[in-house]
Amino acid sequence: SAVISQKPSRDICQRGTSLTIQCQVDSQVTMMFWYRQQPGQSLTLIATANQGSEATYESGFVIDKFPISRPNLTFSTLTVSNMSPEDSSIYLCSVDQTGVNTEAFFGQGTRLTVV
Amino acid sequence: AQSVTQLGSHVSVSEGALVLLRCNYSSSVPPYLFWYVQYPNQGLQLLLKYTSAATLVKGINGFEAEFKKSETSFHLTKPSAHMSDAAEYFCAVSGQGAQKLVFGQGTRLTINP
């Protein structure tokens, strides 16, 4: 299993500013995933973060808006840039364990409110 | 490509009654299927998963699900609902283990006393 810690757990931000969310895993992992859960909605994958290479973004998400860093095998950050109220969501970090015990583990999420 | 459809955004059952949450999937490759539960203001917790082994999968808290390839379904059931089962339930599919999960819209389960 994997234990994931996210910071901050919640924040209220002014529109036009940026927020960086941190994700720390208690073991080394190749890929880390960032998801967004808009109010009352399901989870949508934003991007996949690989250590040592550029993140891979899903359709509808761009690097300028959601820059991601992956400096080592246990840590990643997601920045939400130039925020607007539409960015108000829960942002979740996830890692996978594939094999006999295939499972995705999720952090507790960062609840972001943009005012 | 993968997609998931959860039938019923809200399901309400009486305590002690059968719980049935429906999930249909689409996948161009053999799928991995998951059910997650989300309690208010909490993260996601894995209930159970299908990873190409037994088609009837048993999970935590008395839940189980059956993979039916012919019906492209992975419905979640529990014989007897408990008040503590009230939560949001998400079905998810992947073609790559537990990477890049595609989630359904979620089903909010309410338990009536």
Interface residues (C-beta under 8 A of the other chain):
Chain A: M31 F33 Q41 S42 L43 T44 L45 T48 L92 S94 D96 Q97 T98 G99 T102 E103 A104 F106 G107 Q108 G109 R111
Chain B: Y32 F34 N41 Q42 G43 L44 L46 K49 T51 F90 A92 Q96 G97 A98 Q99 K100 L101 V102 F103 G104 Q105 G106
